[in-house]
Amino acid sequence: MAGPASFLRHEFAARYGASPGLHLFRAPGRVNLIGEHTDYSDGFALPIAIEFACYVAAAPSAGNRLRVWSENLRQAREWPIEDI
């Protein structure tokens, strides 16, 4: 079975076409055992990584639009770059 990187490359190419500027990103999931929202106010926090993660494939587009596809929600959204 293909890993997340192979899946992302394949799905991105199928949806948006081949892109030489494609970048893949992974952000590990985490939970706070102690100190939810206290670490930025000098409180204690004990975050731990979990097996879940958020994966992103991104590449420049030819138009002046930001296009987003969520594989989990099976939905797309699009915005003009000027509005961001």
MARBA-3410 file (N, C-alpha, C, O; in Angstrom, 1 decimal):
84
0.8,-1.2,0.0,0.0,0.0,0.0,0.9,1.2,0.0,1.9,1.3,0.7 ~ 0.5,2.2,-0.8,1.3,3.5,-0.9,1.1,4.3,0.4,0.1,4.3,1.0 ~ 2.2,5.0,0.8,2.2,5.9,1.9,1.5,7.2,1.6,1.1,7.4,0.5 ~ 1.3,8.1,2.6,0.7,9.3,2.4,1.3,10.2,1.4,0.6,10.9,0.6 ~ 2.6,10.2,1.3,3.3,11.1,0.3,2.9,10.6,-1.2,2.6,11.5,-2.0
3.0,9.3,-1.4,2.6,8.8,-2.7,1.1,9.1,-3.0,0.8,9.5,-4.2 ~ 0.3,8.9,-2.0,-1.2,9.2,-2.2,-1.4,10.7,-2.5,-2.1,11.0,-3.5 ~ -0.7,11.6,-1.8,-0.8,13.0,-2.1,-0.4,13.4,-3.5,-1.1,14.1,-4.2 ~ 0.8,12.9,-3.9,1.3,13.2,-5.2,0.3,12.7,-6.3,0.0,13.5,-7.2 ~ -0.2,11.5,-6.1,-1.1,11.0,-7.1,-2.4,11.8,-7.2,-2.9,12.2,-8.2
-3.0,12.0,-6.0,-4.3,12.8,-6.0,-4.2,14.2,-6.4,-5.1,14.7,-7.1 ~ -3.1,14.8,-6.1,-2.8,16.2,-6.5,-2.7,16.3,-8.1,-3.4,17.1,-8.7 ~ -2.0,15.4,-8.6,-1.8,15.3,-10.1,-3.1,15.0,-10.8,-3.4,15.6,-11.8 ~ -3.9,14.1,-10.2,-5.2,13.8,-10.8,-6.2,15.0,-10.7,-7.0,15.1,-11.7 ~ -6.1,15.8,-9.7,-7.1,16.9,-9.5,-6.6,18.1,-10.2,-7.4,18.8,-10.9
-5.3,18.5,-10.1,-4.8,19.7,-10.6,-3.7,19.6,-11.7,-3.3,20.6,-12.3 ~ -3.3,18.4,-12.1,-2.3,18.2,-13.1,-0.9,18.2,-12.5,-0.7,18.5,-11.3 ~ 0.0,17.8,-13.3,1.4,17.7,-12.9,1.9,19.1,-12.5,1.6,20.1,-13.2 ~ 2.7,19.2,-11.5,3.3,20.5,-11.0,4.7,20.3,-10.6,4.9,19.6,-9.6 ~ 5.7,20.9,-11.3,7.1,20.8,-10.9,7.3,21.5,-9.5,8.3,21.1,-8.9
6.5,22.4,-9.1,6.7,23.1,-7.9,5.9,22.5,-6.7,5.7,23.2,-5.7 ~ 5.5,21.2,-6.8,4.8,20.6,-5.7,5.6,20.4,-4.5,6.8,20.0,-4.5 ~ 5.0,20.8,-3.3,5.7,20.6,-2.0,4.7,19.8,-1.1,3.5,20.0,-1.2 ~ 5.2,18.9,-0.3,4.4,18.1,0.6,4.8,18.5,2.0,6.0,18.7,2.3 ~ 3.8,18.6,2.9,4.0,19.0,4.3,3.2,18.0,5.2,2.2,17.5,4.8
3.8,17.8,6.4,3.1,17.0,7.4,3.2,17.7,8.7,4.3,18.1,9.1 ~ 2.1,17.8,9.4,2.1,18.3,10.8,1.5,17.2,11.7,0.4,16.8,11.5 ~ 2.3,16.8,12.6,1.9,15.7,13.5,0.8,16.2,14.4,0.7,17.3,14.8 ~ -0.1,15.2,14.8,-1.2,15.5,15.7,-0.6,15.6,17.1,0.5,15.0,17.4 ~ -1.3,16.3,18.0,-0.8,16.3,19.4,-2.0,16.5,20.3,-3.1,17.0,19.9
-1.8,16.1,21.5,-2.8,16.4,22.6,-2.0,17.0,23.8,-0.8,16.7,23.9 ~ -2.7,17.8,24.6,-2.0,18.3,25.8,-2.6,17.5,27.0,-3.8,17.6,27.3 ~ -1.7,16.8,27.7,-2.1,16.1,28.9,-2.3,17.1,30.0,-3.1,16.9,30.9 ~ -1.4,18.1,30.0,-1.5,19.1,31.1,-1.4,20.5,30.4,-0.7,20.7,29.5 ~ -2.2,21.5,30.8,-2.0,22.8,30.5,-2.6,23.3,29.1,-1.9,23.9,28.3
-3.8,23.0,28.8,-4.4,23.5,27.6,-4.4,25.0,27.6,-5.0,25.6,28.5 ~ -3.8,25.6,26.6,-3.8,27.1,26.5,-3.1,27.8,27.6,-3.4,28.9,27.9 ~ -2.1,27.1,28.3,-1.4,27.8,29.3,0.1,28.1,29.0,0.8,28.9,29.6 ~ 0.6,27.4,27.9,2.0,27.5,27.6,2.4,28.9,27.1,3.5,29.3,27.3 ~ 1.5,29.6,26.5,1.8,31.0,26.0,1.6,32.0,27.1,1.9,33.2,26.9
1.2,31.7,28.3,1.1,32.6,29.4,1.9,32.1,30.6,1.5,32.3,31.8 ~ 3.1,31.6,30.3,4.1,31.1,31.3,3.6,30.0,32.2,4.1,29.8,33.3 ~ 2.6,29.3,31.8,2.1,28.1,32.5,2.7,26.8,32.1,3.5,26.9,31.1 ~ 2.4,25.8,32.7,3.0,24.5,32.3,2.2,23.8,31.2,0.9,24.0,31.2 ~ 2.8,23.1,30.4,2.1,22.3,29.3,2.9,21.0,29.1,4.1,21.0,29.2
2.1,20.0,28.8,2.8,18.7,28.5,2.1,18.1,27.3,1.2,17.3,27.3 ~ 2.5,18.6,26.1,2.0,18.1,24.8,2.7,16.8,24.4,3.9,16.6,24.7 ~ 1.9,15.9,23.8,2.5,14.7,23.3,2.0,14.5,21.9,0.9,14.8,21.6 ~ 2.8,13.9,21.0,2.4,13.6,19.7,1.6,12.3,19.7,1.7,11.4,20.5 ~ 0.6,12.3,18.7,-0.2,11.1,18.5,0.0,10.7,17.1,0.6,11.3,16.3
-0.6,9.5,16.8,-0.3,8.9,15.5,-1.0,9.6,14.3,-0.7,9.4,13.1 ~ -2.0,10.5,14.6,-2.7,11.2,13.5,-1.8,12.4,13.0,-1.0,12.8,13.8 ~ -2.0,12.8,11.8,-1.3,13.9,11.3,-2.1,14.6,10.2,-3.1,14.0,9.7 ~ -1.8,15.8,9.9,-2.4,16.6,8.8,-1.4,16.6,7.7,-0.2,17.0,7.9 ~ -1.8,16.2,6.5,-0.9,16.2,5.3,-1.4,17.3,4.3,-2.6,17.4,4.1
-0.5,18.0,3.7,-0.8,19.0,2.7,0.1,18.9,1.5,1.3,18.7,1.6 ~ -0.5,19.0,0.3,0.2,19.1,-0.9,-0.1,20.5,-1.5,-1.2,20.9,-1.6 ~ 1.0,21.2,-1.8,0.8,22.6,-2.3,1.7,22.9,-3.5,2.8,22.4,-3.5 ~ 1.2,23.7,-4.4,2.0,24.1,-5.6,1.5,25.5,-6.1,0.3,25.8,-5.9 ~ 2.3,26.2,-6.7,1.8,27.5,-7.3,0.8,27.2,-8.4,0.9,26.1,-9.1
-0.1,28.1,-8.6,-1.1,27.9,-9.7,-0.9,29.0,-10.7,-0.3,30.1,-10.5 ~ -1.4,28.8,-11.9,-1.3,29.8,-13.0,-2.2,31.0,-12.8,-1.9,32.1,-13.2 ~ -3.3,30.8,-12.1,-4.3,31.9,-11.9,-4.0,32.6,-10.6,-3.1,32.2,-9.9 ~ -4.8,33.6,-10.4,-4.7,34.4,-9.1,-5.7,33.9,-8.1,-6.4,34.7,-7.5 ~ -5.8,32.6,-7.9,-6.8,32.0,-7.0,-6.1,30.9,-6.1,-5.2,30.2,-6.6
-6.6,30.9,-4.9,-6.2,29.8,-4.0,-7.3,28.8,-4.0,-8.4,29.0,-3.7 ~ -6.9,27.6,-4.4,-7.8,26.4,-4.5,-7.5,25.4,-3.5,-6.3,25.0,-3.3 ~ -8.5,25.0,-2.7,-8.2,24.0,-1.7,-9.2,22.8,-1.8,-10.4,23.0,-2.1 ~ -8.7,21.6,-1.6,-9.5,20.4,-1.7,-9.3,19.7,-0.4,-8.1,19.4,0.0 ~ -10.3,19.3,0.3,-10.2,18.4,1.5,-10.6,17.0,1.2,-11.7,16.7,0.8
-9.7,16.1,1.3,-9.9,14.7,1.0,-10.9,14.1,2.1,-11.7,13.3,1.7 ~ -10.8,14.6,3.3,-11.7,14.1,4.4,-13.1,14.5,4.1,-14.0,13.7,4.3 ~ -13.3,15.8,3.8,-14.7,16.3,3.6,-15.2,16.1,2.2,-16.4,16.2,1.9 ~ -14.2,15.8,1.2,-14.6,15.6,-0.2,-15.2,16.9,-0.7,-16.2,16.8,-1.4 ~ -14.7,18.0,-0.4,-15.2,19.3,-0.8,-14.0,20.2,-1.2,-12.9,20.1,-0.8
-14.4,21.1,-2.1,-13.4,22.1,-2.6,-13.9,23.5,-2.3,-15.1,23.8,-2.1 ~ -12.9,24.4,-2.1,-13.2,25.9,-1.9,-12.2,26.6,-2.8,-11.1,26.1,-3.1 ~ -12.5,27.8,-3.1,-11.6,28.7,-4.0,-11.8,30.1,-3.6,-12.9,30.6,-3.4 ~ -10.7,30.9,-3.5,-10.7,32.3,-3.2,-9.8,33.0,-4.1,-8.8,32.5,-4.5 ~ -10.2,34.3,-4.5,-9.2,35.2,-5.2,-8.1,35.5,-4.3,-8.3,35.8,-3.1
-6.8,35.5,-4.7,-5.7,35.8,-3.9,-5.8,37.2,-3.3,-5.4,37.5,-2.2 ~ -6.4,38.2,-4.1,-6.5,39.6,-3.6,-7.4,39.6,-2.3,-7.3,40.6,-1.5 ~ -8.3,38.7,-2.1,-9.2,38.7,-1.0,-8.6,38.1,0.3,-9.2,38.2,1.4 ~ -7.4,37.6,0.2,-6.8,36.9,1.3,-5.8,37.9,2.0,-5.2,37.5,3.0
END
